[in-house]
Amino acid sequence: MAKVIIVGCGVAGPALAIFLKRLGFEPIIYERANGLANAGLSLFLQPNGLRVLSLIPGLSAAIPGKDIVSMSSYSTLEEDAGLLGDNDVPTDVRDVFGYPMRGVRRMELIKLLVDVAEAQGIPIRWGHRLTDIEQSDGDVKAIFANGFTDAGAFLVGCDGLHSATRTVLFGEEPTTFLGLTQTGGISPTPGDMVEHARVINWCGNGAHMMAYPVSDTHTSWAITLREGEARESWRAVDQHEVEKIRRTSIAQWGFGASELIKTAEKVVKFGLYDRPELHSWHKGRVVLLGDAAHPTPPHLGQGANQTFEDIYHLTHLLGTHPGAAGDSATLETVFTKYEQVRMPRSMVLIDTARKQGENRVVEGVESCLARNQGVRAFMSDEGVMALYAELYGDLVEKQSRL
């Protein structure tokens, strides 16, 4: 069976490996970290992502987290404080598309995928940082910083936002700070939020906050601000930085926001950056997937879900092109078709997410009042379902092919 080298053991790597194993390939995962690293906070799984994960036998029932049933939006602007709208669209989404929206701790999902991959005999090699790639007509060789090398039929870069695979293929690229930072945390769910599992948005002057439950007891939240450049890291901040956040005016917001901020058990902070759009996600026997190919702003919660769509389409094409791993021309056809399917969709969602962030975080009373009016209109059932029709609209049509 053809060996496939996968670089990266975040959300994408083990999920891809499981799909490849089911196709008869022999995947092996290489990860730069020395073990599972508790970076990041949570993921907002949505029907398009959960539909793909459901194709792994037995996985759906084991996915941790909390299903969302409703959503609410509030204004914290003094001139227009209060509820902007609420609805049960997450329940409607589940009924229409067959899968819920689910909040989950990032590390819990990764650990589950790693456990499933290892149970299927998929090797994971920790502490291997990719430094170079060598290709021939028949195989591809991965070279790691510790001196180890390995060769396979093809290589998939699943190594995320700071992809070494992408850098080796296309060189160093400029990044552009978007003028926005995010501060996020995991907190005990306040008592008045326990009864109904809701997505909640708070709209302020120059700031936006969003929260959703990730278990029966805890809620994940994120604040988006316009401020100076911050490091592009998802690592937890120190206690000094946590206390600074708790002293901000945002930590005084009502409607449950204050309690979440002040009781956080873990807090991270990072800057939001843009990367150049790639015109190809592959070169020879190497292809990119997920954030390595198309880093997605967090404002739609679609990053992991788009990764799972990538995995489905890439493996579907490999399954319908027998012998691709051994034939360079067929492999080129598979990678090109994968790009033709995924590039247009990912670019639309990246643009939509970017605009969502810009529209949420506005400054000045007049701009905030205008934004609030837009939120009121959007929070109607029709407004929210229009967005989700864009996100999952072809899901029902593809049920028979997934």
Secondary structure, DSSP 8 states (H G I E B T S, - for coil): --EEEEE--SSHHHHHHHHHHHTT-EEEEE-SSSS----S-EEEE-HHHHHHHTTSTTTGGG--SEE--EEEEEE--GGG-EEEEEE-HHHHHHHHHS---EEEEHHHHHHHHHHHHHHTT--EE-S--EEEEEE-SS-EEEEETTS-EEEESEEEE---TT-HHHHHHH-----EEEEEEEEEEEEE--HHHHSS-EEEEEE-SSEEEEEEESSSSEEEEEEEEE-S------SB--HHHHHHHHTSGGGG-TTTHHHHHHT-SEEEEEEEEE----S-SEETTEEE-GGGT----GGGS-HHHHHHHHHHHHHHHHHHSTTGGG-HHHHHHHHHHHHHHHHHHHHHHHHHHHHHHHHHS--SHHHHHHHHHHHHHHTSHHHHHHHHHHHHTTTTTTTTT-
